[in-house]
């Protein structure tokens, strides 16, 4: 959550505040960004295993994601968010809620291995229309004239989104994380993971949804305010 807020702050300063931050566009930043996306989705998958009603939580997150689409379309049409991270989380939770009775009959190691492999194979699928294998990429003949397949990473030629997280591959990362829930609940992580108390981290974890919803409006307002004073 801390990384998400920092990333969005940098994005706002560059694209709305007119600041020059060259590091944001480097390969190193891309590696950092991808690393934290894996952490974000896998940890969210782990947490889904703690939920007493994952279907309800998924529905709430999905509706919030769709509401965010409407709000951005109305107030910042050039930065409309279509199937952003909340929509992806919500839809993946709904899918997990339906299939979890079947998954729970399988060994967690198998679940993790399958979904982790799928996440790697479909890395950048929505950007390249190809699969990633050990020996290289295999191009696919993906249709680009069907407007309603964007949730799974197949987009039409006129599709635009300021924050796009399709189910393929991000849903696979999330589902791989669900296989680690039992390990975490049973004390399988290093001891400090359960005893460490870092107030700001604990706060961000407890109120992560609220922080995600409000941080961008706050950052944008501050960016515009600073820009007006320059």
C-alpha positions as CSV (number, residue, x, y, z in Angstrom):
1,X,0.0,0.0,0.0
2,X,2.9,2.3,0.8
3,X,4.4,1.6,-2.6
4,X,1.0,2.1,-4.4
5,X,0.6,5.5,-2.8
6,X,4.2,6.5,-3.7
7,X,3.8,5.3,-7.3
8,X,0.6,7.3,-7.7
9,X,2.2,10.4,-6.2
10,X,5.0,10.3,-8.6
11,X,2.6,9.7,-11.5
12,X,0.5,12.7,-10.5
13,X,3.5,14.9,-10.1
14,X,4.7,14.0,-13.6
15,X,1.5,13.9,-15.6
16,X,-0.5,16.5,-13.7
17,X,2.1,18.6,-12.0
18,X,4.5,18.9,-14.9
19,X,7.5,17.7,-12.8
20,X,10.5,15.9,-14.4
21,X,11.3,12.7,-12.6
22,X,13.4,10.7,-15.2
23,X,13.8,7.6,-12.9
24,X,10.1,6.9,-13.2
25,X,10.7,5.8,-16.8
26,X,13.8,3.7,-16.3
27,X,14.1,-0.1,-16.5
28,X,15.0,-0.2,-12.8
29,X,11.7,1.5,-11.9
30,X,9.9,-1.1,-14.2
31,X,11.5,-3.9,-12.2
32,X,10.6,-2.4,-8.9
33,X,7.0,-1.8,-10.2
34,X,6.6,-5.4,-11.3
35,X,8.1,-6.7,-8.0
36,X,5.6,-4.8,-5.9
37,X,2.7,-5.8,-8.2
38,X,3.5,-9.4,-7.5
39,X,3.6,-8.6,-3.8
40,X,0.3,-6.7,-3.9
41,X,-1.6,-9.4,-5.7
42,X,-0.1,-12.4,-3.9
43,X,-0.5,-10.9,-0.4
44,X,-4.1,-10.1,-1.3
45,X,-4.6,-13.7,-2.3
46,X,-3.2,-14.8,1.0
47,X,-5.6,-12.5,2.8
48,X,-8.6,-13.9,0.8
49,X,-8.0,-17.1,2.7
50,X,-8.6,-15.3,6.0
51,X,-12.0,-13.9,4.8
52,X,-15.2,-15.4,6.3
53,X,-17.2,-14.2,3.2
54,X,-14.9,-13.8,0.2
55,X,-17.9,-13.5,-2.1
56,X,-19.3,-10.5,-0.3
57,X,-15.9,-8.8,-0.2
58,X,-15.4,-9.5,-3.8
59,X,-18.7,-8.0,-4.8
60,X,-18.0,-4.9,-2.7
61,X,-14.6,-4.4,-4.3
62,X,-15.9,-5.0,-7.8
63,X,-18.7,-2.5,-7.4
64,X,-16.2,0.1,-5.9
65,X,-14.0,-0.5,-9.0
66,X,-16.9,0.1,-11.3
67,X,-17.9,3.2,-9.4
68,X,-14.3,4.4,-9.8
69,X,-14.7,4.0,-13.6
70,X,-17.8,6.2,-13.5
71,X,-16.2,8.9,-11.4
72,X,-13.0,9.1,-13.5
73,X,-15.0,9.1,-16.7
74,X,-17.1,12.0,-15.3
75,X,-14.3,14.2,-13.8
76,X,-11.0,13.1,-15.6
77,X,-12.2,11.6,-18.9
78,X,-8.6,11.5,-20.3
79,X,-7.6,9.3,-17.3
80,X,-10.6,7.0,-17.1
81,X,-9.9,3.8,-15.2
82,X,-11.5,0.8,-16.9
83,X,-11.0,-2.5,-15.0
84,X,-8.5,-1.1,-12.5
85,X,-7.1,-2.9,-9.5
86,X,-10.3,-2.8,-7.5
87,X,-12.3,-4.4,-10.3
88,X,-9.6,-7.0,-10.8
89,X,-9.5,-7.8,-7.1
90,X,-13.3,-8.0,-6.8
91,X,-13.7,-10.2,-9.9
92,X,-10.9,-12.5,-8.8
93,X,-12.4,-12.9,-5.3
94,X,-15.8,-13.7,-6.8
95,X,-14.1,-16.4,-9.0
96,X,-12.1,-17.7,-6.0
97,X,-15.3,-17.8,-3.9
98,X,-17.0,-20.0,-6.4
99,X,-14.0,-22.4,-7.2
100,X,-12.5,-22.5,-3.7
101,X,-14.4,-25.7,-2.6
102,X,-12.8,-27.5,-5.5
103,X,-9.3,-25.9,-4.9
104,X,-9.4,-26.9,-1.3
105,X,-9.4,-30.5,-2.2
106,X,-6.1,-30.1,-4.0
107,X,-2.6,-29.8,-2.4
108,X,-1.6,-26.2,-1.8
109,X,1.7,-26.9,-3.5
110,X,-0.1,-28.0,-6.7
111,X,-2.4,-24.9,-6.7
112,X,0.6,-22.6,-6.2
113,X,2.7,-24.2,-8.9
114,X,-0.1,-24.2,-11.5
115,X,-1.2,-20.6,-11.0
116,X,2.4,-19.3,-10.6
117,X,3.3,-21.0,-13.9
118,X,0.2,-19.5,-15.6
119,X,1.1,-16.1,-14.3
120,X,4.6,-16.4,-15.8
121,X,3.3,-17.8,-19.1
122,X,0.8,-15.0,-19.5
123,X,3.1,-12.2,-18.4
124,X,2.4,-9.2,-20.6
125,X,-0.2,-11.2,-22.6
126,X,-2.5,-8.1,-22.6
127,X,0.3,-6.0,-24.0
128,X,2.0,-8.3,-26.5
129,X,-0.8,-10.8,-27.5
130,X,1.8,-13.6,-26.8
131,X,2.7,-16.3,-24.3
132,X,6.1,-16.3,-22.5
133,X,7.9,-19.7,-22.5
134,X,11.4,-20.6,-21.7
135,X,12.6,-20.5,-25.3
136,X,10.9,-17.2,-26.1
137,X,7.4,-15.8,-26.9
138,X,4.7,-17.5,-28.9
139,X,2.5,-14.9,-30.7
140,X,-1.3,-15.5,-30.6
141,X,-4.0,-14.5,-33.1
142,X,-6.0,-12.5,-30.6
143,X,-9.1,-10.7,-31.8
144,X,-9.0,-6.9,-31.5
145,X,-12.6,-6.1,-32.5
146,X,-14.4,-7.5,-29.5
147,X,-15.0,-4.8,-26.9
148,X,-16.2,-6.9,-23.9
149,X,-13.2,-9.2,-23.5
150,X,-11.0,-6.6,-21.7
151,X,-11.5,-8.2,-18.2
152,X,-9.4,-11.2,-19.4
153,X,-6.7,-9.1,-21.1
154,X,-8.1,-9.1,-24.7
155,X,-8.7,-5.5,-25.7
156,X,-10.1,-3.9,-28.8
157,X,-8.0,-1.4,-30.8
158,X,-9.8,1.6,-29.2
159,X,-9.6,0.4,-25.6
160,X,-8.0,2.9,-23.2
161,X,-7.5,2.8,-19.4
162,X,-5.4,4.8,-17.0
163,X,-5.1,1.9,-14.6
164,X,-5.6,-1.5,-16.2
165,X,-5.3,-4.9,-14.4
166,X,-6.8,-7.7,-16.4
167,X,-7.5,-11.1,-14.8
168,X,-4.8,-12.5,-17.0
169,X,-2.2,-12.5,-15.6
170,X,-3.0,-10.7,-12.3
171,X,-5.8,-13.0,-11.3
172,X,-3.3,-15.9,-11.6
173,X,-0.9,-14.2,-9.1
174,X,-3.8,-13.6,-6.7
175,X,-4.9,-17.3,-6.9
176,X,-1.3,-18.5,-6.4
177,X,-1.3,-16.4,-3.2
178,X,-4.4,-18.1,-1.9
179,X,-2.4,-21.4,-1.8
180,X,-0.1,-19.8,0.8
181,X,-2.9,-18.8,3.2
182,X,-2.7,-22.0,5.2
183,X,1.1,-21.7,5.5
184,X,0.7,-18.1,6.8
185,X,-2.1,-19.0,9.2
186,X,-0.2,-22.0,10.6
187,X,2.9,-19.9,11.5
188,X,5.0,-21.0,8.6
189,X,6.6,-17.6,8.0
190,X,9.7,-16.4,10.0
191,X,8.8,-15.4,13.6
192,X,9.3,-11.7,13.1
193,X,6.5,-11.7,10.6
194,X,4.1,-12.3,13.4
195,X,5.7,-10.2,16.2
196,X,7.0,-7.2,14.3
197,X,5.1,-4.0,15.0
198,X,5.6,-1.1,12.6
199,X,2.8,1.4,13.2
200,X,2.6,2.9,9.7
201,X,2.7,-0.6,8.1
202,X,0.0,-1.9,10.5
203,X,-2.1,1.2,9.8
204,X,-1.9,0.9,6.1
205,X,-2.8,-2.8,6.3
206,X,-5.8,-2.2,8.5
207,X,-7.2,0.6,6.4
208,X,-5.8,-0.3,3.0
209,X,-9.1,-0.1,1.2
210,X,-9.9,3.4,2.5
211,X,-6.4,4.6,1.8
212,X,-6.7,3.3,-1.8
213,X,-10.0,5.1,-2.3
214,X,-9.0,8.4,-0.9
215,X,-5.3,8.8,-1.6
216,X,-5.6,9.7,-5.3
217,X,-8.1,12.5,-4.9
218,X,-5.9,13.9,-2.1
219,X,-2.8,13.7,-4.2
220,X,-4.5,15.2,-7.3
221,X,-5.9,18.1,-5.2
222,X,-2.5,18.7,-3.7
223,X,-0.8,18.5,-7.1
224,X,-3.2,21.0,-8.7
225,X,-2.9,23.3,-5.7
226,X,0.9,23.3,-5.9
227,X,0.7,23.8,-9.6
228,X,-1.6,26.8,-9.2
229,X,1.0,28.4,-6.9
230,X,3.9,27.9,-9.2
